Amino acid sequence: MKTNMKTKKLIVLLMVAAFTLGVAGLSFSAEEIKGVVSKIEGDKLTILDDKDREKTVMVKDKESLKEIKVADRVLVKDGKVTKEGA
């Protein structure tokens, strides 16, 4: 019986952890990212920010990606990408 209780507690703990990480992921998607595009894969951009950190973000508006190429300086906010200086 103790094993069954431990299993239930573990499942609840894992569910809480998954929910917490999911909510944290949503909050990060709303952040503003500025930098230079280092890679484009489908609807994902990899951006090298001003502190030389790589961040990969999903872009909601796939049409806007047609104007973006590697080495462009961009701003991504709320899943929307705009070319800086345009």
C-alpha positions in Angstrom: 0.0 0.0 0.0 2.9 2.4 0.7 4.2 2.0 -2.8 0.8 2.9 -4.2 0.8 6.2 -2.1 4.3 7.0 -3.2 3.4 6.5 -6.8 0.4 8.8 -6.5 2.5 11.5 -4.8 5.1 11.2 -7.5 2.5 11.5 -10.3 1.0 14.6 -8.6 4.5 16.1 -8.2 5.3 15.5 -11.9 2.0 17.1 -12.9 2.6 20.2 -10.8 6.1 20.5 -12.3 4.8 20.1 -15.8 2.1 22.8 -15.3 4.6 25.2 -13.7 7.1 24.8 -16.6 4.3 25.2 -19.1 3.1 28.5 -17.5 6.7 29.7 -17.3 7.2 28.9 -21.0 4.1 31.0 -21.9 5.5 34.0 -20.0 8.8 33.8 -21.8 7.1 33.8 -25.2 5.8 37.3 -24.5 9.3 38.8 -24.0 11.0 41.1 -26.4 14.1 39.8 -28.2 16.4 41.9 -30.2 19.4 40.6 -32.1 20.8 39.2 -35.3 19.3 36.1 -37.0 21.7 33.2 -37.0 19.4 30.5 -38.3 15.9 30.1 -39.8 14.1 26.7 -39.7 10.5 26.7 -40.7 8.7 29.1 -38.4 11.6 29.2 -35.9 14.2 31.9 -35.7 17.5 31.5 -33.8 18.7 34.9 -32.7 22.0 36.0 -31.3 21.2 38.8 -28.8 23.4 41.7 -27.8 25.0 39.7 -25.0 26.0 36.8 -27.4 23.2 34.5 -26.2 21.3 32.4 -28.7 17.6 32.2 -28.3 15.2 30.3 -30.5 11.7 31.6 -30.9 8.6 30.6 -32.9 7.1 33.2 -35.2 3.3 33.4 -35.4 3.2 35.3 -38.7 4.9 33.1 -41.2 4.4 35.6 -44.0 6.8 38.1 -42.2 9.5 35.5 -42.4 9.7 35.9 -46.2 11.4 39.2 -45.7 13.9 37.9 -43.1 17.2 36.3 -43.8 20.3 35.2 -41.8 22.3 38.2 -40.6 19.3 40.6 -40.4 18.8 42.5 -37.2 15.3 41.8 -35.9 12.9 42.4 -33.1 10.6 39.6 -31.9 7.7 40.5 -29.6 4.7 38.4 -28.9 5.6 36.0 -31.7 5.8 38.8 -34.3 9.1 39.5 -36.1 10.1 42.9 -37.5 13.2 43.8 -39.3 15.0 46.6 -37.5 15.9 49.7 -39.5 13.1 49.0 -42.0 
